[in-house]
Protein backbone atom coordinates (compact mmCIF):
# COMPACT_ATOMS: atom_id res chain seq x y z
CA UNK A 1 0.00 0.00 0.00
CA UNK A 2 1.16 3.50 -0.66
CA UNK A 3 0.55 7.08 0.27
CA UNK A 4 1.27 9.42 -2.60
CA UNK A 5 1.17 13.08 -3.49
CA UNK A 6 1.89 13.97 -7.12
CA UNK A 7 3.49 10.58 -7.58
CA UNK A 8 5.85 10.79 -4.58
CA UNK A 9 5.71 8.90 -1.33
CA UNK A 10 4.60 10.98 1.62
CA UNK A 11 4.69 9.86 5.20
CA UNK A 12 4.33 13.07 7.19
CA UNK A 13 0.82 14.04 8.24
CA UNK A 14 -0.39 17.34 9.64
CA UNK A 15 -2.89 17.62 12.50
CA UNK A 16 -5.43 19.11 10.11
CA UNK A 17 -5.04 16.41 7.47
CA UNK A 18 -8.25 14.45 6.97
CA UNK A 19 -9.91 12.20 4.41
CA UNK A 20 -12.10 14.02 1.91
CA UNK A 21 -12.93 11.22 -0.55
CA UNK A 22 -12.93 7.42 -0.49
CA UNK A 23 -13.71 4.95 -3.29
CA UNK A 24 -14.62 1.33 -2.51
CA UNK A 25 -11.88 0.99 0.12
CA UNK A 26 -9.00 1.16 -2.38
CA UNK A 27 -8.61 4.91 -2.92
CA UNK A 28 -8.46 7.65 -0.30
CA UNK A 29 -7.95 11.34 -1.02
CA UNK A 30 -6.84 13.65 1.80
CA UNK A 31 -7.29 17.35 2.46
CA UNK A 32 -3.61 18.09 1.88
CA UNK A 33 -3.80 16.61 -1.62
CA UNK A 34 -2.10 13.34 -0.77
CA UNK A 35 -3.52 10.12 -2.17
CA UNK A 36 -3.49 6.58 -0.82
CA UNK A 37 -4.09 3.58 -3.03
CA UNK A 38 -4.34 -0.04 -2.00
CA UNK A 39 -2.48 -2.65 -3.99
CA UNK A 40 -5.45 -4.98 -3.47
CA UNK A 41 -8.65 -5.05 -5.56
CA UNK A 42 -11.95 -3.85 -4.12
CA UNK A 43 -13.51 -7.14 -5.21
CA UNK A 44 -11.86 -10.15 -3.59
CA UNK A 45 -12.80 -13.34 -5.44
CA UNK A 46 -11.00 -16.39 -6.78
CA UNK A 47 -9.56 -16.25 -10.29
CA UNK A 48 -11.00 -19.06 -12.42
CA UNK A 49 -7.99 -19.90 -14.56
CA UNK A 50 -8.57 -23.49 -15.73
CA UNK A 51 -6.06 -23.44 -18.57
CA UNK A 52 -8.64 -23.34 -21.37
CA UNK A 53 -7.62 -19.73 -22.03
CA UNK A 54 -3.99 -18.58 -22.05
CA UNK A 55 -2.86 -15.04 -21.38
CA UNK A 56 0.10 -12.73 -21.03
CA UNK A 57 0.89 -9.09 -20.23
CA UNK A 58 2.45 -6.61 -22.65
CA UNK A 59 3.61 -3.01 -22.16
CA UNK A 60 1.76 -0.85 -24.69
CA UNK A 61 2.85 2.58 -23.44
CA UNK A 62 6.47 2.83 -22.29
CA UNK A 63 6.16 6.52 -21.34
CA UNK A 64 3.43 5.88 -18.76
CA UNK A 65 4.38 2.23 -18.08
CA UNK A 66 0.92 0.99 -19.05
CA UNK A 67 0.24 -2.68 -19.70
CA UNK A 68 -2.49 -4.64 -21.38
CA UNK A 69 -3.41 -8.27 -20.91
CA UNK A 70 -3.89 -10.52 -23.94
CA UNK A 71 -6.12 -13.60 -23.79
CA UNK A 72 -6.79 -16.31 -26.36
CA UNK A 73 -8.30 -19.81 -26.33
CA UNK A 74 -5.64 -22.42 -25.59
CA UNK A 75 -6.81 -24.40 -28.60
CA UNK A 76 -7.40 -22.45 -31.80
CA UNK A 77 -8.46 -23.75 -35.21
CA UNK A 78 -7.06 -22.57 -38.53
CA UNK A 79 -9.48 -19.64 -38.83
CA UNK A 80 -8.27 -16.29 -37.52
CA UNK A 81 -10.09 -15.03 -34.42
CA UNK A 82 -11.83 -11.67 -33.99
CA UNK A 83 -10.20 -9.20 -31.61
CA UNK A 84 -12.31 -7.89 -28.74
CA UNK A 85 -11.12 -5.06 -26.52
CA UNK A 86 -12.45 -5.13 -22.96
CA UNK A 87 -11.72 -1.83 -21.19
CA UNK A 88 -12.37 -2.11 -17.45
CA UNK A 89 -14.57 0.17 -15.38
CA UNK A 90 -14.14 1.94 -12.04
CA UNK A 91 -15.38 5.49 -12.50
CA UNK A 92 -12.01 6.46 -14.02
CA UNK A 93 -10.64 6.30 -10.46
CA UNK A 94 -10.14 2.62 -9.62
CA UNK A 95 -9.87 -0.75 -11.36
CA UNK A 96 -7.24 -2.71 -13.26
CA UNK A 97 -6.81 -5.44 -15.85
CA UNK A 98 -5.38 -7.49 -12.94
CA UNK A 99 -8.49 -7.39 -10.74
CA UNK A 100 -10.11 -10.84 -10.40
CA UNK A 101 -13.53 -9.68 -11.67
CA UNK A 102 -11.87 -8.30 -14.80
CA UNK A 103 -9.73 -11.40 -15.36
CA UNK A 104 -12.64 -13.80 -14.89
CA UNK A 105 -14.79 -11.90 -17.38
CA UNK A 106 -11.97 -11.86 -19.92
CA UNK A 107 -11.54 -15.62 -19.55
CA UNK A 108 -15.26 -15.97 -20.20
CA UNK A 109 -15.17 -13.64 -23.21
CA UNK A 110 -12.20 -15.43 -24.81
CA UNK A 111 -13.81 -18.82 -24.34
CA UNK A 112 -17.42 -18.00 -25.26
CA UNK A 113 -16.69 -15.60 -28.12
CA UNK A 114 -13.71 -17.60 -29.42
CA UNK A 115 -11.82 -14.35 -29.70
CA UNK A 116 -8.56 -12.69 -28.76
CA UNK A 117 -9.30 -10.38 -25.83
CA UNK A 118 -7.26 -7.25 -25.19
CA UNK A 119 -7.70 -5.73 -21.74
CA UNK A 120 -5.72 -2.49 -21.34
CA UNK A 121 -5.06 -0.48 -18.22
CA UNK A 122 -5.23 3.32 -18.29
CA UNK A 123 -4.11 6.13 -16.04
CA UNK A 124 -6.48 6.73 -13.13
CA UNK A 125 -7.87 9.86 -11.52
CA UNK A 126 -7.47 11.98 -9.51
CA UNK A 127 -3.71 11.74 -10.17
CA UNK A 128 -4.50 11.72 -13.89
CA UNK A 129 -7.78 13.42 -14.71
CA UNK A 130 -9.58 13.17 -18.02
CA UNK A 131 -8.65 13.15 -20.87
CA UNK A 132 -5.77 10.88 -19.73
CA UNK A 133 -7.87 7.68 -19.72
CA UNK A 134 -9.32 8.46 -23.16
CA UNK A 135 -5.85 9.08 -24.59
CA UNK A 136 -4.62 5.80 -23.11
CA UNK A 137 -7.52 3.93 -24.72
CA UNK A 138 -6.50 5.42 -28.05
CA UNK A 139 -2.85 4.46 -27.46
CA UNK A 140 -3.94 0.87 -26.71
CA UNK A 141 -5.70 0.68 -30.08
CA UNK A 142 -2.75 2.27 -31.91
CA UNK A 143 -0.56 -0.40 -30.28
CA UNK A 144 -2.61 -3.02 -32.14
CA UNK A 145 -1.95 -1.23 -35.42
CA UNK A 146 1.78 -1.34 -34.65
CA UNK A 147 1.52 -5.11 -34.12
CA UNK A 148 -0.28 -5.54 -37.42
CA UNK A 149 2.46 -3.73 -39.32
CA UNK A 150 5.56 -4.81 -37.36
CA UNK A 151 8.50 -6.32 -39.23
CA UNK A 152 9.01 -8.77 -36.38
CA UNK A 153 5.52 -9.22 -34.95
CA UNK A 154 4.58 -11.08 -31.79
CA UNK A 155 3.40 -14.35 -33.28
CA UNK A 156 1.54 -15.20 -30.04
CA UNK A 157 -0.93 -12.59 -31.29
CA UNK A 158 -0.49 -12.39 -35.05
CA UNK A 159 -0.77 -16.14 -35.70
CA UNK A 160 -4.35 -16.19 -34.45
CA UNK A 161 -5.73 -12.63 -34.67
CA UNK A 162 -7.87 -11.16 -37.43
CA UNK A 163 -6.81 -7.51 -37.55
CA UNK A 164 -9.70 -6.73 -39.89
CA UNK A 165 -12.26 -7.89 -37.33
CA UNK A 166 -11.82 -5.70 -34.24
CA UNK A 167 -14.52 -4.83 -31.71
CA UNK A 168 -14.00 -2.26 -28.97
CA UNK A 169 -15.87 -2.87 -25.74
CA UNK A 170 -15.84 -1.13 -22.41
CA UNK A 171 -17.47 -1.60 -19.02
CA UNK A 172 -18.80 1.55 -17.26
CA UNK A 173 -15.92 4.06 -17.50
CA UNK A 174 -14.54 1.72 -20.15
CA UNK A 175 -17.84 2.13 -22.03
CA UNK A 176 -17.30 5.87 -21.95
CA UNK A 177 -13.81 5.36 -23.38
CA UNK A 178 -15.29 3.13 -26.11
CA UNK A 179 -17.77 5.88 -27.06
CA UNK A 180 -15.04 8.49 -27.27
CA UNK A 181 -12.94 6.15 -29.42
CA UNK A 182 -15.93 5.57 -31.72
CA UNK A 183 -16.28 9.34 -32.19
CA UNK A 184 -12.55 9.88 -32.64
CA UNK A 185 -11.99 7.03 -35.11
CA UNK A 186 -15.25 7.40 -37.08
CA UNK A 187 -16.77 4.78 -39.35
CA UNK A 188 -14.22 2.53 -41.00
CA UNK A 189 -11.39 3.49 -38.60
CA UNK A 190 -9.34 4.56 -41.63
CA UNK A 191 -6.39 5.85 -39.60
CA UNK A 192 -5.86 2.39 -38.06
CA UNK A 193 -5.34 0.51 -41.34
CA UNK A 194 -4.80 -2.40 -41.72
CA UNK A 195 -6.68 -2.72 -38.42
CA UNK A 196 -10.43 -2.38 -38.99
CA UNK A 197 -12.91 -1.75 -36.18
CA UNK A 198 -16.24 -3.40 -36.99
CA UNK A 199 -18.27 -2.29 -34.00
CA UNK A 200 -18.44 -1.06 -30.42
CA UNK A 201 -20.02 -2.59 -27.31
CA UNK A 202 -20.84 -0.24 -24.43
CA UNK A 203 -21.54 -2.19 -21.24
CA UNK A 204 -23.33 0.12 -18.77
CA UNK A 205 -21.54 3.19 -20.19
CA UNK A 206 -20.56 5.85 -17.66
CA UNK A 207 -22.04 9.07 -19.03
CA UNK A 208 -22.91 12.18 -17.01
CA UNK A 209 -24.47 15.60 -17.20
CA UNK A 210 -25.34 18.54 -14.98
CA UNK A 211 -29.08 17.80 -15.21
CA UNK A 212 -30.16 14.68 -13.30
CA UNK A 213 -32.08 12.04 -15.21
CA UNK A 214 -35.34 10.73 -13.78
CA UNK A 215 -33.83 7.40 -12.77
CA UNK A 216 -30.77 9.02 -11.20
CA UNK A 217 -33.10 11.07 -9.03
CA UNK A 218 -35.73 8.41 -8.30
CA UNK A 219 -33.89 5.09 -8.70
CA UNK A 220 -32.90 2.72 -5.89
CA UNK A 221 -30.82 4.49 -3.24
CA UNK A 222 -29.10 1.20 -2.37
CA UNK A 223 -27.89 0.68 -5.96
CA UNK A 224 -24.47 -0.93 -6.36
CA UNK A 225 -23.38 2.25 -8.12
CA UNK A 226 -25.29 4.83 -6.09
CA UNK A 227 -25.69 8.52 -6.83
CA UNK A 228 -23.18 9.63 -4.19
CA UNK A 229 -20.50 7.39 -5.68
CA UNK A 230 -21.34 8.52 -9.23
CA UNK A 231 -20.91 12.16 -8.16
CA UNK A 232 -17.66 11.32 -6.34
CA UNK A 233 -16.17 9.58 -9.37
CA UNK A 234 -16.97 12.56 -11.58
CA UNK A 235 -15.67 15.05 -9.01
CA UNK A 236 -12.35 13.23 -8.92
CA UNK A 237 -11.99 12.57 -12.65
CA UNK A 238 -13.25 15.53 -14.69
CA UNK A 239 -10.76 18.29 -15.56
CA UNK A 240 -10.43 20.86 -12.77
CA UNK A 241 -12.84 23.74 -13.22
CA UNK A 242 -15.12 21.75 -15.55
CA UNK A 243 -18.61 20.30 -15.06
CA UNK A 244 -20.21 16.99 -16.03
CA UNK A 245 -21.34 18.61 -19.28
CA UNK A 246 -17.74 18.25 -20.45
CA UNK A 247 -17.71 16.69 -23.97
CA UNK A 248 -15.91 13.56 -22.71
CA UNK A 249 -18.59 13.06 -20.04
CA UNK A 250 -21.86 14.15 -21.65
CA UNK A 251 -22.24 13.08 -25.31
CA UNK A 252 -25.01 15.66 -25.72
CA UNK A 253 -23.55 18.51 -23.68
CA UNK A 254 -23.68 22.14 -24.88
CA UNK A 255 -20.14 22.00 -26.32
CA UNK A 256 -20.06 18.30 -27.27
CA UNK A 257 -19.45 17.29 -30.90
CA UNK A 258 -22.56 16.89 -33.04
CA UNK A 259 -23.10 13.13 -33.27
CA UNK A 260 -25.97 13.54 -35.75
CA UNK A 261 -23.57 14.56 -38.50
CA UNK A 262 -21.02 11.83 -37.74
CA UNK A 263 -20.64 8.53 -39.54
CA UNK A 264 -20.18 5.85 -36.85
CA UNK A 265 -19.56 2.11 -36.83
CA UNK A 266 -22.31 -0.17 -35.41
CA UNK A 267 -22.86 0.13 -31.65
CA UNK A 268 -24.40 -2.18 -29.06
CA UNK A 269 -25.50 -0.51 -25.81
CA UNK A 270 -26.21 -2.73 -22.79
CA UNK A 271 -27.52 -1.68 -19.38
CA UNK A 272 -29.20 -3.17 -16.32
CA UNK A 273 -32.75 -2.08 -15.52
CA UNK A 274 -31.78 -1.18 -11.94
CA UNK A 275 -28.64 0.73 -12.97
CA UNK A 276 -28.86 4.46 -12.18
CA UNK A 277 -27.05 5.09 -15.48
CA UNK A 278 -29.91 3.47 -17.41
CA UNK A 279 -31.63 6.65 -18.63
CA UNK A 280 -28.46 8.12 -20.10
CA UNK A 281 -27.65 4.89 -21.97
CA UNK A 282 -31.19 4.61 -23.32
CA UNK A 283 -31.29 8.28 -24.33
CA UNK A 284 -27.96 7.85 -26.13
CA UNK A 285 -29.25 4.88 -28.11
CA UNK A 286 -32.60 6.50 -28.97
CA UNK A 287 -31.00 9.70 -30.23
CA UNK A 288 -28.44 7.90 -32.37
CA UNK A 289 -31.10 5.59 -33.78
CA UNK A 290 -33.27 8.60 -34.67
CA UNK A 291 -30.27 10.05 -36.49
CA UNK A 292 -29.95 6.91 -38.59
CA UNK A 293 -27.01 5.25 -36.83
CA UNK A 294 -26.77 1.47 -36.63
CA UNK A 295 -27.31 1.02 -32.91
CA UNK A 296 -28.89 -1.64 -30.73
CA UNK A 297 -30.07 -1.10 -27.15
CA UNK A 298 -30.54 -3.99 -24.71
CA UNK A 299 -31.82 -3.57 -21.15
CA UNK A 300 -31.77 -6.39 -18.61
CA UNK A 301 -34.71 -6.01 -16.29
CA UNK A 302 -33.85 -5.84 -12.59
CA UNK A 303 -30.10 -6.10 -13.13
CA UNK A 304 -27.66 -3.77 -11.40
CA UNK A 305 -24.57 -1.98 -12.65
CA UNK A 306 -21.87 -4.45 -13.69
CA UNK A 307 -24.07 -7.53 -13.25
CA UNK A 308 -22.12 -9.40 -15.96
CA UNK A 309 -18.78 -9.26 -14.10
CA UNK A 310 -20.25 -9.58 -10.61
CA UNK A 311 -21.90 -12.87 -11.59
CA UNK A 312 -20.80 -13.93 -15.08
CA UNK A 313 -22.55 -17.30 -14.71
CA UNK A 314 -26.02 -15.85 -14.07
CA UNK A 315 -28.75 -16.32 -16.67
CA UNK A 316 -28.76 -12.61 -17.67
CA UNK A 317 -24.96 -12.72 -18.06
CA UNK A 318 -25.20 -15.83 -20.25
CA UNK A 319 -27.89 -14.16 -22.36
CA UNK A 320 -25.70 -11.06 -22.72
CA UNK A 321 -22.79 -13.20 -23.95
CA UNK A 322 -25.02 -14.61 -26.71
CA UNK A 323 -26.09 -11.07 -27.67
CA UNK A 324 -22.46 -9.93 -27.90
CA UNK A 325 -21.59 -13.02 -29.95
CA UNK A 326 -24.44 -12.31 -32.40
CA UNK A 327 -23.37 -8.66 -32.65
CA UNK A 328 -19.85 -9.79 -33.62
CA UNK A 329 -21.18 -12.28 -36.16
CA UNK A 330 -23.59 -9.76 -37.69
CA UNK A 331 -20.88 -7.14 -38.13
CA UNK A 332 -17.96 -9.30 -39.24
CA UNK A 333 -16.89 -9.76 -42.86
Secondary structure, 3 states (H helix, E strand, C coil): CEEEECCEECCCCCCCCCEEEEECCCEEEECCCCEEECCCCCCCCCCCCCCCEEEEEEEEECCCCEEEEEEEECCCCCCCEEEEEEECCCCCCCCCCCCHHHHHHHHHHHHHHCEEEEEECCCCCCCCCCCHHHHHHHHHHHHHHHHHHCCCCCHHHHCCEEEEEEEEEEECHHHHHHHHHHHHHCCCCHHHCCCCEEEEEEECCCCCCCCCCHHHHHCCCCCCCCHHHHHHHHHHHCCCCCCCCCCCCCCCCCCCCCHHHCCCCEEEEEEECCCCCHHHHHHHHHHHHHCCCCEEEEEECCCCCCHHHHCCCCHHHHHHHHHHHHHHHHCCC
